[in-house]
Each structure stands twice: as C-alpha cells, then as structure tokens.
Amino acid sequence: MVKICCIGAGYVGGPTMAVIALKCPSIAVAVVDISVSRIAAWNSDQLPIYEPGLDEVVKRRRGKNLFFSTDVEKHVAEADIVFVSVNTPTKTQGLGAGKAADLTYWESAARMIADVSKSNKIVVEKSTVPVKTAEAIEKILSHNSKGIKFQILSNPEFLAEGTAIQDLFKPDRVLIGGRETPDGQKAIQVLKDVYAHWVPEDRILTTNLWSAELSKLAANAFLAQRISSVNAMSALCEATGADVSQVSHAVGTDTRIGPKFLNASVGFGGSCFQKDILNLIYICDCNGLAEVANYWKQVIKVNDYQKNRFVNRVVSSMFNTVSGKKIAILGFAFKKDTGDTRETPAIDVCKGLLGDKARLSIYDPQVTEDQIQRDLTMKKFDWDHPIHLQPMSPSAVKQVSVVWDAYEAAKDSHGICILTEWDEFRKLDYQRIFECMQKPAFVFDGRNIADVEKLREIGFIVYSIGKPLDPWLKDMPAMA
Ligand SMILES: NC(=O)c1ccc[n+]([C@@H]2O[C@H](COP(=O)([O-])OP(=O)(O)OC[C@H]3O[C@@H](n4cnc5c(N)ncnc54)[C@H](O)[C@@H]3O)[C@@H](O)[C@H]2O)c1
C-alpha cells in the first residue's frame, strides 16, 4: 500500500489529503501537525476549518485510510510520499522583512524529514514558496541524507477557500514540477498516478521545478490584479456616475477577458494574495527587475487604497466623525463560506473606524469573538504562524463587541458595513433593521450584495462600491 504523509493540517493540508483519501482508497494518508489542538479538532466532530462538503469527506474516510496525528516523525518515516503544507509567512525581521517568505517552518520540516527517514522518499512542496525553494530543500535533504534518496517535486495547490472541495474534485489543472532527470521524471509519474485516480490526464500538467513554483505566484498575482483593476475602475465609476457592475459585465463578456474575478469590492483578502505578491516583488527586486517589482506593488497599493476609501466614505458620510457612534459590521471572514479571517479587509476597515473612535458591533456566522479580537490586536504578518506560536491578544479591544445575530449588531447603530458577501445578508429583513437604527441610517455595502433601490425606498442612505452615488454622498470626497 502506498503511504502518504502530509506535514501541516491546515486549510490546504486537511482538505487536499481528505480528498486524496476519498478518491484513492488504496492509499493510506496521514495528516500530521505540531499543533495538538488542531489535530484533536480534525479527530472530532467539530473540524478546525469550515469548508462546505469537507465534513462529509472526512467522515467517510477518517479511521479507514485517512488519519490525523501529532506523531509527525513516525508517519514521515513510514511514508513513500511526503507532502509539506506548512505556513510560509512573510518575514517580519531581517533581510527581506515585509516581503520575503519566512521559510523557518519549511526548513525545520525538511530537516526533520532528513533526520527520521530510513527509506527513499518523494518530498512534495504543497505550500506556496518562492522560486528556487525546492533547490534549497534539496540541499538540506541531500546533505543530511545518510545515503537515502530524495526527489523533490513542486505541486502547488490552486484550491480556493469556500469552494475547496469542489475545486479539489474538479481542478482546472493539477501542476507537478520536477527535475528533468530520469529519477525526477519517475517521481513525477508516481505523483501523477495518485491524481490520475480522479483527474483526467490532460488536466495534469508537468513542468520543471521552477516553472511550477513560479506559476503559483503568477496565478495569484494575476487573480489579485484583476480585483485591483476592477476596484480602480470602481473609484472612477463613483467619480463619473458610471455603474461598475455594468462596466465589469460589459468588459467580462469579451471572451478574451472573461467574467470571473471582476466584482468590485472593499478589497481582496485571504492568506495568499498579498503574501504571494510580496514574494514576487522580492524575487523581482533580487533579480534587478525594479520595473516589474513596481508593477506588482501597485496591485497591493490599489487594494490598500480601496480599503481606505471605504473607511473614508463611512466617516465623511456621517458628518465627518464616527466618534462614539455604534457601527454594525456584517461579515468578518475574507469571503463567504469560510471562517478564515487571514488578511481579511474587515481588519483594516475595523481598525480604520476604531481609529476614528467608533464603537463596533460585529457579526459573522463563522468567526468567533476570540478570533476577531486576536485579529484586531495582532501585528501585521503575525497571523501566519502555527496557532500555538501566535502571540495571545494582550487585551480585548473595548470598543468592539461580537454578537451572534445581524439584527443585534444593527440595533441602535448609525450605520451598517457589509464586509463579507454571506448569502444570509442578502435575505435580511432590512425594514426591521431600519426601524431599530439611529437616523439617518446608513448602509455601506462593501460587497455590492444589497438591493440599493429597495434600501433607499425603506429610507436608508446607501453607499455601494462603484455605483452612482447617493445624493447625500455626492459632495463628500472619498479621500481627503
Ligand atoms: N489557504 C489557501 O487557500 C491556500 C491555497 C493554496 C496554497 N496555500 C499555501 O499552502 C500553505 C499552507 O497554507 P494553509 O492555509 O494550509 O496554512 P495553515 O496555517 O492553515 O496550515 C499550516 C499548518 O502547518 C503546521 N506546521 C507548521 N510547521 C510545522 C512543522 N514543522 N511540522 C508539522 N506541522 C507544522 C501548522 O501548525 C499549521 O496547522 C501556505 O504556503 C499557503 O501559502 C494556501
């Protein structure tokens, strides 16, 4: 029986391995992690991450050919294929701080693999890593190998949170990069055979190592760039009276452009986009490509601009001050159908409003109070470390309350900010909400999900990103 071990039981390691176990009953899959609480959760009824369809897949295979364990060394030693899906945070100190990837966790995983291995292994990079990481890992493994042979493959993951299971069942492509040597090609074939259990052969792309590593960074940079492009347009739409939804529809029907990833919003978030672009920028800088680096920097700058613009719209609409005013925040996760808050735009929007002394009442169907308080107190980039190594929040932010109901959040508030596109926010009884709010009552829709006409009929003053402005907002500049 082929044995797979995956180091890192996070948003990537957990779902990908669960799907491999489901699709390949003849393969034994162990997912290991240094976080005891995470593994305990994977072995319980309350999985550590929320992802539609994940519960069912895990329940079907757990204890059969899918195992979650903290015994990292035992499972790595026994495995034929070792996936590494650990955190790759942005460095906060030293060379490349604020841009380069911190490969501490990757390196310690590689050293441990070399230490405990007694048989040849294929080591698969699943984490998103800078170009040429495989080469570094190869060096660590081969210099500590005691005669054991390791083949390194790059197999970046393209799943999107919120649709991870569907993405894994039917991937647009699976990408496998390896050495162009006979042993490298053999290793590629072994991994290809795993995916071939359910992925059509023409969707399994093979490349050299560096192309696979760079393709992942490039794909995320292109996706984020589309969002920044449409968000830049949204600012222009507000200034001119055009409607960004109409513009993006007209643009997206061009088959060369396509309709996806063209929704204007308060900005992109998630653990990957910013981090991967920063990585790309760092690699460009290191290679003397300042113009290319500056081009990609702009994608992040527009994203920050969009979040600031949103905060300024809220503050300027409310007579230029939100001091002491209650504002309801609907949605904190970085997108719907996930409880993940890493780099969510809600953090910057909330911090911006708190900076103007607002009182916030936050509701998200999947995010806990503890998580929100951590996010609002943690330093930039500190979030991307194994949970047990993250700093505890020193003290809760007093002006923030977290509630379990959108109506409770909105009660007595002056305004509502919709920051995540949860389906339930489309179906709220906005008449009921209006009646229990202070007047004038505002809705700031950061995801363009509200029915603007209906809300205006009820009596709300509505700001919707990139849409013709409410007369109330017309003479108020979005940016000071
Ligand atoms: N989240 C996504 O949507 C996504 C998509 C594609 C790629 N990626 C990439 O995949 C990688 C993992 O992302 P994630 O979202 O799953 O992160 P995550 O933080 O959810 O999971 C990483 C896990 O690795 C564990 N870990 C760290 N060092 C370890 C070690 N030495 N031994 C054992 N376990 C260790 C941590 O405890 C943590 O549980 C990152 O490089 C990320 O950029 C993420």
The ligand as an SDF file (V2000), in Angstrom:
LIG
                    3D

 44 48  0  0  0  0  0  0  0  0999 V2000
   -5.2550   28.7290    2.2490 N   0  0  0  0  0  0  0  0  0  0  0  0
   -5.2980   28.6600    0.9450 C   0  0  0  0  0  0  0  0  0  0  0  0
   -6.3200   28.9130    0.3130 O   0  0  0  0  0  0  0  0  0  0  0  0
   -4.0680   28.2400    0.1710 C   0  0  0  0  0  0  0  0  0  0  0  0
   -4.2190   27.8730   -1.1770 C   0  0  0  0  0  0  0  0  0  0  0  0
   -3.1070   27.4590   -1.8750 C   0  0  0  0  0  0  0  0  0  0  0  0
   -1.8600   27.4320   -1.2480 C   0  0  0  0  0  0  0  0  0  0  0  0
   -1.7220   27.8060    0.0630 N   0  0  0  0  0  0  0  0  0  0  0  0
   -0.3880   27.7090    0.6800 C   0  0  0  0  0  0  0  0  0  0  0  0
   -0.3200   26.4930    1.4110 O   0  0  0  0  0  0  0  0  0  0  0  0
    0.4820   26.6650    2.5770 C   0  0  0  0  0  0  0  0  0  0  0  0
   -0.3120   26.2830    3.8140 C   0  0  0  0  0  0  0  0  0  0  0  0
   -1.4200   27.1490    3.8880 O   0  0  0  0  0  0  0  0  0  0  0  0
   -2.6080   26.8940    4.8850 P   0  0  0  0  0  0  0  0  0  0  0  0
   -3.6410   27.8910    4.5560 O   0  0  0  0  0  0  0  0  0  0  0  0
   -2.9810   25.4510    4.8900 O   0  0  0  0  0  0  0  0  0  0  0  0
   -1.8740   27.2580    6.2750 O   0  0  0  0  0  0  0  0  0  0  0  0
   -2.3170   26.8820    7.7390 P   0  0  0  0  0  0  0  0  0  0  0  0
   -1.6840   27.8560    8.6620 O   0  0  0  0  0  0  0  0  0  0  0  0
   -3.7910   26.6790    7.8130 O   0  0  0  0  0  0  0  0  0  0  0  0
   -1.6510   25.4170    7.9970 O   0  0  0  0  0  0  0  0  0  0  0  0
   -0.2940   25.1790    8.1600 C   0  0  0  0  0  0  0  0  0  0  0  0
   -0.1280   24.1320    9.2790 C   0  0  0  0  0  0  0  0  0  0  0  0
    1.2430   23.7110    9.3010 O   0  0  0  0  0  0  0  0  0  0  0  0
    1.5620   23.3900   10.6620 C   0  0  0  0  0  0  0  0  0  0  0  0
    3.0180   23.3530   10.8020 N   0  0  0  0  0  0  0  0  0  0  0  0
    3.9150   24.3630   10.6960 C   0  0  0  0  0  0  0  0  0  0  0  0
    5.1660   23.9140   10.8550 N   0  0  0  0  0  0  0  0  0  0  0  0
    5.0730   22.5630   11.0610 C   0  0  0  0  0  0  0  0  0  0  0  0
    6.0280   21.5290   11.2740 C   0  0  0  0  0  0  0  0  0  0  0  0
    7.3370   21.7990   11.2830 N   0  0  0  0  0  0  0  0  0  0  0  0
    5.5840   20.2710   11.4450 N   0  0  0  0  0  0  0  0  0  0  0  0
    4.2610   19.9910   11.4430 C   0  0  0  0  0  0  0  0  0  0  0  0
    3.3040   20.9370   11.2160 N   0  0  0  0  0  0  0  0  0  0  0  0
    3.7120   22.1990   11.0440 C   0  0  0  0  0  0  0  0  0  0  0  0
    0.8770   24.4810   11.4570 C   0  0  0  0  0  0  0  0  0  0  0  0
    0.6850   24.1170   12.8180 O   0  0  0  0  0  0  0  0  0  0  0  0
   -0.4510   24.6480   10.6730 C   0  0  0  0  0  0  0  0  0  0  0  0
   -1.5020   23.8860   11.2380 O   0  0  0  0  0  0  0  0  0  0  0  0
    0.9570   28.1100    2.5540 C   0  0  0  0  0  0  0  0  0  0  0  0
    2.2110   28.1440    1.9340 O   0  0  0  0  0  0  0  0  0  0  0  0
   -0.0510   28.7940    1.6680 C   0  0  0  0  0  0  0  0  0  0  0  0
    0.5070   29.9170    1.0420 O   0  0  0  0  0  0  0  0  0  0  0  0
   -2.8190   28.1980    0.7900 C   0  0  0  0  0  0  0  0  0  0  0  0
  1  2  1  0
  2  3  2  0
  2  4  1  0
  4  5  1  0
  4 44  2  0
  5  6  2  0
  6  7  1  0
  7  8  2  0
  8  9  1  0
  8 44  1  0
  9 10  1  0
  9 42  1  0
 10 11  1  0
 11 12  1  0
 11 40  1  0
 12 13  1  0
 13 14  1  0
 14 15  2  0
 14 16  1  0
 14 17  1  0
 17 18  1  0
 18 19  2  0
 18 20  1  0
 18 21  1  0
 21 22  1  0
 22 23  1  0
 23 24  1  0
 23 38  1  0
 24 25  1  0
 25 26  1  0
 25 36  1  0
 26 27  1  0
 26 35  1  0
 27 28  2  0
 28 29  1  0
 29 30  1  0
 29 35  2  0
 30 31  1  0
 30 32  2  0
 32 33  1  0
 33 34  2  0
 34 35  1  0
 36 37  1  0
 36 38  1  0
 38 39  1  0
 40 41  1  0
 40 42  1  0
 42 43  1  0
M  CHG  2   8   1  16  -1
M  END
$$$$
